[in-house]
């Protein structure tokens, strides 16, 4: 009988510990609308107190990095987490003119032997509910670095941060100059055809050829990609950094639209695989943020502008 009581107490202690939201959480968030390729890279550092939860929310979206203090409630019995009044950049904001949506975070803690997840969404406050769609997320606990001292130190040393990144002169120094020609790799070509091609952008250009510069979009986290042009592999297994990979591409005039696709060879340290593509035709410049994973390829359709 005594052993049974001790076992029950130990089990209760373990279960209570497993149901905490304490620690470092990482993942991505996606706008909940059809045909959206807008994702946010998200990190949360949470410290539950007696009657509330406090912490830091960091996210990267397009070329903007934000770090914000957050506070809310957590119920161990229902595993429900709520954080309130968080400014989140509106998914359709234009460059150099960003608009915030004030949102609440609502999530459910899921605990399994393989690890813990926070699954939920950012949801707009009433004043924003008709313009700001939900942003769903799945965050994973990094148990290796979720130590009490490091969490408390990160929260105590917090400084609000807002940064905007644009490719500068140093960033356009060419790391790789690619001559587009057919690359033979049957494994990658087969995987490419098995994944769904999602058109994320259509652009018009005024010349018969374009230059494409490809950067890692966000934190340099080891993203590796292959590039297809009109269904043909032209760049294989290229690691992305803050230095551009430059590709010169002629447009095929026999096609209604030329297709430039990014195939994810991996997901990097922070899924999904993201890139910034800068497409120039000599007169115009188009910045397209691209996101691929192991199920979907991101495709840009490029059309030659009709002459008047």
C-alpha positions as CSV (number, residue, x, y, z in Angstrom):
1,X,0.0,0.0,0.0
2,X,2.8,2.4,0.9
3,X,4.5,1.7,-2.4
4,X,1.3,2.4,-4.3
5,X,0.9,5.8,-2.5
6,X,4.6,6.7,-3.3
7,X,4.1,5.7,-6.9
8,X,0.9,7.8,-7.2
9,X,2.7,10.8,-5.7
10,X,5.7,10.4,-8.0
11,X,3.4,10.1,-11.0
12,X,1.4,13.2,-10.0
13,X,4.6,15.2,-9.6
14,X,5.9,14.0,-13.0
15,X,2.6,14.8,-14.7
16,X,2.4,18.3,-13.1
17,X,6.0,19.0,-14.2
18,X,5.2,17.7,-17.8
19,X,2.3,20.1,-18.0
20,X,4.2,23.3,-17.6
21,X,4.8,25.8,-20.4
22,X,8.1,26.9,-18.9
23,X,11.1,27.1,-21.3
24,X,12.1,28.0,-24.9
25,X,9.6,27.3,-27.6
26,X,10.4,27.5,-31.4
27,X,8.4,27.2,-34.6
28,X,6.6,28.9,-37.4
29,X,3.2,30.6,-37.8
30,X,1.1,30.8,-40.9
31,X,-1.7,33.2,-41.9
32,X,-5.0,31.2,-42.1
33,X,-6.2,32.2,-45.6
34,X,-6.2,30.3,-48.8
35,X,-3.1,30.5,-51.0
36,X,-1.1,32.3,-48.4
37,X,2.7,31.9,-48.2
38,X,3.1,34.4,-45.3
39,X,4.9,32.8,-42.5
40,X,6.4,34.1,-39.2
41,X,9.4,32.5,-37.5
42,X,8.5,32.5,-33.8
43,X,10.4,32.0,-30.5
44,X,8.8,32.2,-27.1
45,X,10.6,32.2,-23.7
46,X,8.0,31.6,-20.9
47,X,8.2,31.7,-17.1
48,X,5.0,30.6,-15.3
49,X,4.4,32.4,-12.0
50,X,1.8,31.7,-9.3
51,X,-1.2,33.3,-11.0
52,X,0.1,34.2,-14.4
53,X,2.7,33.6,-17.1
54,X,5.3,36.1,-18.3
55,X,7.9,36.0,-21.0
56,X,9.3,37.2,-24.3
57,X,7.9,36.7,-27.8
58,X,10.3,37.1,-30.7
59,X,9.2,36.8,-34.3
60,X,10.7,37.5,-37.7
61,X,8.4,38.4,-40.7
62,X,9.5,39.5,-44.1
63,X,12.3,41.9,-43.3
64,X,11.2,42.8,-39.8
65,X,12.3,41.4,-36.4
66,X,10.3,42.1,-33.3
67,X,10.9,41.3,-29.6
68,X,8.0,41.9,-27.3
69,X,7.3,41.3,-23.6
70,X,4.1,39.2,-23.1
71,X,1.9,38.2,-20.2
72,X,-1.1,36.0,-19.7
73,X,-2.6,33.0,-18.1
74,X,-2.0,29.3,-18.0
75,X,-4.2,26.5,-16.6
76,X,-2.3,23.2,-15.9
77,X,-5.7,21.4,-15.6
78,X,-6.9,22.3,-19.1
79,X,-3.4,23.0,-20.6
80,X,-4.7,26.2,-22.0
81,X,-2.3,29.2,-22.5
82,X,-3.5,32.7,-23.2
83,X,-1.2,35.8,-23.9
84,X,-2.8,39.1,-24.4
85,X,-2.6,42.2,-26.6
86,X,0.4,41.3,-28.8
87,X,1.3,43.6,-31.8
88,X,1.8,41.4,-34.8
89,X,2.7,42.8,-38.2
90,X,-0.2,42.6,-40.6
91,X,0.5,39.9,-43.2
92,X,-0.2,42.1,-46.2
93,X,1.8,45.1,-45.1
94,X,3.9,46.8,-47.7
95,X,7.6,47.3,-47.4
96,X,8.5,50.4,-45.4
97,X,4.9,50.8,-44.3
98,X,4.0,48.1,-41.8
99,X,0.7,48.0,-39.9
100,X,0.2,46.1,-36.6
101,X,-2.7,43.9,-35.7
102,X,-3.3,43.7,-31.9
103,X,-3.9,40.0,-31.2
104,X,-4.2,37.5,-28.4
105,X,-2.3,34.2,-28.4
106,X,-4.3,31.1,-27.5
107,X,-2.6,27.7,-27.4
108,X,-3.0,24.2,-26.0
109,X,0.0,22.3,-24.5
110,X,0.4,18.8,-26.0
111,X,2.7,16.5,-24.1
112,X,4.1,13.3,-25.5
113,X,7.1,11.0,-25.0
114,X,8.7,12.5,-28.1
115,X,8.4,16.1,-26.8
116,X,6.0,18.9,-26.0
117,X,4.2,21.3,-28.4
118,X,2.2,24.5,-28.1
119,X,-0.5,24.4,-30.8
120,X,-2.8,27.3,-31.4
121,X,-3.2,30.7,-33.1
122,X,-2.9,34.4,-32.8
123,X,-6.4,35.8,-32.9
124,X,-7.3,39.5,-33.5
125,X,-8.9,41.7,-30.9
126,X,-12.5,42.8,-31.7
127,X,-11.4,46.0,-33.4
128,X,-9.3,44.1,-35.8
129,X,-11.3,40.9,-36.4
130,X,-12.6,41.8,-39.9
131,X,-9.2,42.7,-41.3
132,X,-6.7,40.4,-39.5
133,X,-7.1,36.7,-40.1
134,X,-5.9,34.1,-37.5
135,X,-2.3,33.1,-37.6
136,X,-1.9,29.4,-36.7
137,X,1.3,28.0,-35.2
138,X,2.9,24.9,-33.8
139,X,5.8,25.5,-31.4
140,X,8.2,22.9,-30.1
141,X,9.9,22.9,-26.7
142,X,13.7,22.9,-26.8
143,X,14.3,20.9,-23.6
144,X,18.1,21.0,-23.9
145,X,18.3,24.8,-23.3
146,X,15.1,25.2,-21.2
147,X,17.0,25.7,-17.9
148,X,15.7,27.9,-15.1
149,X,18.8,30.1,-14.9
150,X,18.9,30.8,-18.6
151,X,15.2,31.6,-18.8
152,X,15.2,34.0,-15.9
153,X,18.4,35.7,-17.2
154,X,16.8,36.1,-20.7
155,X,13.7,37.7,-19.2
156,X,15.6,39.9,-16.8
157,X,17.9,41.2,-19.5
158,X,15.2,41.8,-22.0
159,X,15.3,44.9,-24.2
160,X,12.6,45.7,-26.7
161,X,13.9,45.2,-30.2
162,X,12.6,46.3,-33.6
163,X,14.9,45.8,-36.6
164,X,14.4,46.1,-40.3
165,X,16.8,44.3,-42.7
166,X,17.4,45.3,-46.4
167,X,20.1,43.8,-48.6
168,X,22.9,46.3,-48.7
169,X,26.0,46.8,-50.9
170,X,28.0,44.2,-49.0
171,X,25.1,41.7,-49.2
172,X,25.0,41.9,-53.0
173,X,28.6,40.8,-53.4
174,X,28.1,37.6,-55.3
175,X,28.8,34.4,-53.4
176,X,27.9,32.2,-56.3
177,X,27.4,33.1,-59.9
178,X,25.3,30.4,-61.6
179,X,25.3,29.8,-65.3
180,X,21.8,28.3,-65.9
181,X,22.0,24.9,-67.5
182,X,20.3,21.6,-67.0
183,X,21.6,19.7,-64.0
184,X,21.1,15.9,-63.9
185,X,19.9,14.6,-60.6
186,X,17.2,12.0,-60.9
187,X,16.5,11.7,-57.1
188,X,15.8,15.5,-56.7
189,X,13.9,15.6,-60.0
190,X,11.6,12.8,-58.9
191,X,11.0,14.4,-55.4
192,X,10.3,17.7,-57.1
193,X,7.5,16.1,-59.2
194,X,6.0,14.4,-56.2
195,X,5.7,17.6,-54.2
196,X,2.9,20.1,-54.8
197,X,3.8,23.2,-56.7
198,X,2.3,26.4,-55.1
199,X,2.3,29.6,-57.1
200,X,3.0,32.4,-54.6
201,X,3.5,35.3,-56.9
202,X,3.1,36.4,-60.6
203,X,5.2,39.2,-61.9
204,X,5.6,41.0,-65.2
205,X,9.0,42.0,-66.6
206,X,10.0,44.3,-69.5
207,X,13.0,42.5,-70.9
208,X,13.8,39.2,-72.5
209,X,16.0,38.1,-69.6
210,X,16.2,38.6,-65.8
211,X,18.7,38.5,-63.0
212,X,17.7,36.6,-59.8
213,X,19.5,37.1,-56.5
214,X,18.7,34.6,-53.8
215,X,19.3,35.1,-50.0
216,X,18.3,33.3,-46.9
217,X,15.3,35.2,-45.5
218,X,15.7,35.7,-41.8
219,X,18.2,34.1,-39.5
220,X,20.9,32.2,-41.3
221,X,20.0,28.7,-40.2
222,X,21.4,26.3,-42.8
223,X,18.6,26.4,-45.4
224,X,19.6,24.4,-48.5
225,X,17.7,24.6,-51.7
226,X,17.6,23.5,-55.3
227,X,16.2,25.7,-58.1
228,X,14.1,24.6,-61.0
229,X,13.4,26.8,-64.0
230,X,10.6,25.8,-66.3
231,X,10.6,22.3,-64.6
232,X,14.3,21.9,-65.2
233,X,16.8,21.6,-62.4
234,X,19.4,24.4,-62.8
235,X,20.9,24.8,-59.3
236,X,21.4,21.8,-57.0
237,X,21.9,21.7,-53.2
238,X,22.8,25.3,-52.6
239,X,23.2,26.6,-49.1
240,X,21.6,30.1,-48.6
241,X,23.3,32.9,-46.6
242,X,23.2,36.7,-46.4
243,X,25.3,36.8,-49.6
244,X,23.4,36.5,-52.8
245,X,23.4,33.5,-55.2
246,X,23.1,35.3,-58.6
247,X,21.4,33.6,-61.6
248,X,20.9,35.1,-65.1
249,X,17.9,33.6,-66.8
250,X,16.6,34.1,-70.4
251,X,12.8,34.1,-70.8
252,X,11.3,31.5,-73.1
253,X,9.0,33.4,-75.4
254,X,7.1,30.3,-76.4
255,X,5.7,30.0,-72.9
256,X,2.8,32.0,-71.5
257,X,4.7,32.2,-68.3
258,X,8.2,31.1,-67.2
259,X,8.3,29.3,-63.8
260,X,11.0,29.7,-61.2
261,X,10.6,27.1,-58.4
262,X,12.4,26.6,-55.1
263,X,12.8,23.0,-53.8
264,X,13.7,22.6,-50.2
265,X,16.5,20.1,-49.6
266,X,16.1,20.6,-45.9
267,X,14.2,22.7,-43.4
268,X,17.2,24.4,-41.7
269,X,17.3,24.8,-38.0
270,X,14.1,26.9,-38.1
271,X,11.4,25.4,-40.4
272,X,10.2,26.1,-43.0
273,X,12.9,26.7,-45.6
274,X,12.7,30.5,-46.5
275,X,14.4,32.7,-49.0
276,X,14.3,36.2,-50.4
277,X,14.4,36.4,-54.2
278,X,15.2,39.7,-55.8
279,X,14.2,39.6,-59.5
280,X,15.4,42.4,-61.8
281,X,14.8,43.0,-65.5
282,X,17.1,46.0,-65.9
283,X,14.4,48.6,-65.1
284,X,12.3,47.1,-62.4
285,X,13.0,45.2,-59.1
286,X,10.7,42.7,-57.5
287,X,11.3,41.3,-54.0
288,X,9.6,38.0,-53.3
289,X,9.7,36.1,-50.1
290,X,9.6,32.4,-50.7
291,X,8.8,29.5,-48.4
292,X,9.1,25.8,-49.1
293,X,8.9,22.6,-47.1
294,X,9.2,18.9,-47.7
295,X,5.7,18.7,-49.2
296,X,5.4,21.8,-51.3
297,X,7.5,23.8,-53.8
298,X,7.2,27.5,-54.0
299,X,6.8,28.8,-57.6
300,X,7.0,32.3,-59.1
301,X,5.5,32.8,-62.5
302,X,7.3,35.4,-64.7
303,X,5.5,36.9,-67.7
304,X,6.9,39.1,-70.4
305,X,5.0,42.4,-70.4
306,X,3.2,42.9,-73.7
307,X,4.5,45.8,-75.8
308,X,2.0,48.5,-76.5
